[in-house]
Amino acid sequence: MFLVTGATGNVGRHVVSQLSSTGAAVRALTRDPGAARLPDGVEVVRGDLSEPGGLGAALAGVESVFLVWPTLSADHAAPATLETIAKHARRVVYLSARGVPDASEDQTAESILGSHARIERLIERSGMEWTFLRPGGFATNTLAWAPQIRAGGVVRWIHGKAGRSLIHERDIAAVAARVLTEDGHATKKYELTGPETLTQIEQVHAIGTAIGRPLRFEEFSLDAARQQMLAQGMPPDLVDPILNGHAAMVSDPESVTDAVEELTGTPARTYLQWAIDHADDFR
Ligand SMILES: NC(=O)c1ccc[n+]([C@@H]2O[C@H](COP(=O)([O-])OP(=O)(O)OC[C@H]3O[C@@H](n4cnc5c(N)ncnc54)[C@H](OP(=O)(O)O)[C@@H]3O)[C@@H](O)[C@H]2O)c1
């Protein structure tokens, strides 16, 4: 039995369908089973990772867990939740993030990478067999441009020349399904990216190609971007790291790894393929 957490999210949803398509027994965790919309044949269970006392039924009989941690919001419960998972499961595949420091000691979770680092340390000490998936930026992050694209032909955002090797969520899920079902991945940390580095201007053009309508990127001022992110409810502590991260990717574009192809036998999907798969989100 596989327990997939984050089963209603970008990656977990595909982990559920890829595992269940192999005939594996899959249980999906969500806080709201009524809204989950998961495939027939998948057992959907209610559970909250910040409430470890309520996870017993979800974990009963489970051999392996795909863990998506709700960074920051559930960190207070992390030690007890990991201990609970380790009482039941033998193997955990953790959706971490590229750039997580290896040697850091117990981090206070003031940043997303700090939160992932702390969960990695707890998992390492849990006694479970573990593998960390460390993807770079998800292509799904660019769904944030969808309202502007649906409303017109211009995307206003910062640092058009920032180069990113965004990854398709299906490729992360394909790696997860492999690592969950094969031996030989214990104590491995896999850095996952898409197959190419594209500037944000090139990403916008790819979406235009996918939807059959030319699109243009227009530079937005950093102050306006900061105000917009705060107005959308992003915690102030996260805004400047994101803005600074984009600035750094102009002079130092993200690199590409070949881990997806090495692990799945299939090249990672391009950003254009991702845009074609999501064309309806932008129309
Ligand atoms: N976006 C990026 O560029 C990027 C890059 C590297 C790593 N990551 C990491 O990827 C993870 C997010 O993955 P994703 O994009 O696939 O997820 P997502 O689409 O953001 O969905 C979040 C999932 O987490 C579940 N969830 C939230 N709070 C929960 C709780 N308290 N208990 C149980 N489940 C909870 C939600 O389930 P319900 O609402 O159904 O309960 C949902 O399935 C994060 O840890 C993030 O740091 C993201």
The ligand as an SDF file (V2000), in Angstrom:
LIG
                    3D

 48 52  0  0  0  0  0  0  0  0999 V2000
    6.5150   25.4540   -6.7860 N   0  0  0  0  0  0  0  0  0  0  0  0
    7.8130   25.2340   -6.9100 C   0  0  0  0  0  0  0  0  0  0  0  0
    8.5150   25.8260   -7.7530 O   0  0  0  0  0  0  0  0  0  0  0  0
    8.4680   24.2150   -6.0110 C   0  0  0  0  0  0  0  0  0  0  0  0
    9.8040   23.8650   -6.2450 C   0  0  0  0  0  0  0  0  0  0  0  0
   10.4090   22.9050   -5.4170 C   0  0  0  0  0  0  0  0  0  0  0  0
    9.6850   22.3250   -4.3710 C   0  0  0  0  0  0  0  0  0  0  0  0
    8.3760   22.7050   -4.1670 N   0  0  0  0  0  0  0  0  0  0  0  0
    7.6360   22.0890   -3.0410 C   0  0  0  0  0  0  0  0  0  0  0  0
    6.5580   21.3210   -3.5380 O   0  0  0  0  0  0  0  0  0  0  0  0
    5.5520   21.2390   -2.5220 C   0  0  0  0  0  0  0  0  0  0  0  0
    4.1880   21.5810   -3.1170 C   0  0  0  0  0  0  0  0  0  0  0  0
    3.8750   20.6030   -4.0890 O   0  0  0  0  0  0  0  0  0  0  0  0
    2.6460   20.8090   -5.0840 P   0  0  0  0  0  0  0  0  0  0  0  0
    2.8630   22.0660   -5.8900 O   0  0  0  0  0  0  0  0  0  0  0  0
    2.4450   19.5220   -5.7930 O   0  0  0  0  0  0  0  0  0  0  0  0
    1.4560   21.0440   -4.0680 O   0  0  0  0  0  0  0  0  0  0  0  0
    0.2340   22.0820   -4.2240 P   0  0  0  0  0  0  0  0  0  0  0  0
   -0.3300   21.9930   -5.6090 O   0  0  0  0  0  0  0  0  0  0  0  0
    0.6920   23.3940   -3.6910 O   0  0  0  0  0  0  0  0  0  0  0  0
   -0.8340   21.4490   -3.2330 O   0  0  0  0  0  0  0  0  0  0  0  0
   -0.6110   21.3700   -1.8390 C   0  0  0  0  0  0  0  0  0  0  0  0
   -1.0140   19.9730   -1.3680 C   0  0  0  0  0  0  0  0  0  0  0  0
   -0.6860   19.8560    0.0160 O   0  0  0  0  0  0  0  0  0  0  0  0
   -1.8350   19.3840    0.7050 C   0  0  0  0  0  0  0  0  0  0  0  0
   -1.8340   19.9620    2.0520 N   0  0  0  0  0  0  0  0  0  0  0  0
   -1.7090   21.2770    2.3740 C   0  0  0  0  0  0  0  0  0  0  0  0
   -1.7490   21.4140    3.7190 N   0  0  0  0  0  0  0  0  0  0  0  0
   -1.9140   20.1620    4.2430 C   0  0  0  0  0  0  0  0  0  0  0  0
   -2.0210   19.6550    5.5570 C   0  0  0  0  0  0  0  0  0  0  0  0
   -1.9750   20.4590    6.6370 N   0  0  0  0  0  0  0  0  0  0  0  0
   -2.1560   18.3170    5.7110 N   0  0  0  0  0  0  0  0  0  0  0  0
   -2.2190   17.4850    4.6420 C   0  0  0  0  0  0  0  0  0  0  0  0
   -2.1170   17.9120    3.3580 N   0  0  0  0  0  0  0  0  0  0  0  0
   -1.9580   19.2400    3.1740 C   0  0  0  0  0  0  0  0  0  0  0  0
   -3.0360   19.8110   -0.1150 C   0  0  0  0  0  0  0  0  0  0  0  0
   -4.0590   18.8440    0.1020 O   0  0  0  0  0  0  0  0  0  0  0  0
   -5.5740   19.1590    0.5330 P   0  0  0  0  0  0  0  0  0  0  0  0
   -5.8070   20.6340    0.3200 O   0  0  0  0  0  0  0  0  0  0  0  0
   -6.3910   18.2860   -0.3850 O   0  0  0  0  0  0  0  0  0  0  0  0
   -5.6380   18.7200    1.9490 O   0  0  0  0  0  0  0  0  0  0  0  0
   -2.4900   19.7110   -1.5470 C   0  0  0  0  0  0  0  0  0  0  0  0
   -2.6510   18.3960   -2.0560 O   0  0  0  0  0  0  0  0  0  0  0  0
    5.9660   22.2360   -1.4270 C   0  0  0  0  0  0  0  0  0  0  0  0
    6.5410   21.5520   -0.3530 O   0  0  0  0  0  0  0  0  0  0  0  0
    6.9820   23.1090   -2.1410 C   0  0  0  0  0  0  0  0  0  0  0  0
    7.9000   23.7240   -1.2620 O   0  0  0  0  0  0  0  0  0  0  0  0
    7.7550   23.6140   -4.9690 C   0  0  0  0  0  0  0  0  0  0  0  0
  1  2  1  0
  2  3  2  0
  2  4  1  0
  4  5  1  0
  4 48  2  0
  5  6  2  0
  6  7  1  0
  7  8  2  0
  8  9  1  0
  8 48  1  0
  9 10  1  0
  9 46  1  0
 10 11  1  0
 11 12  1  0
 11 44  1  0
 12 13  1  0
 13 14  1  0
 14 15  2  0
 14 16  1  0
 14 17  1  0
 17 18  1  0
 18 19  2  0
 18 20  1  0
 18 21  1  0
 21 22  1  0
 22 23  1  0
 23 24  1  0
 23 42  1  0
 24 25  1  0
 25 26  1  0
 25 36  1  0
 26 27  1  0
 26 35  1  0
 27 28  2  0
 28 29  1  0
 29 30  1  0
 29 35  2  0
 30 31  1  0
 30 32  2  0
 32 33  1  0
 33 34  2  0
 34 35  1  0
 36 37  1  0
 36 42  1  0
 37 38  1  0
 38 39  2  0
 38 40  1  0
 38 41  1  0
 42 43  1  0
 44 45  1  0
 44 46  1  0
 46 47  1  0
M  CHG  2   8   1  16  -1
M  END
$$$$
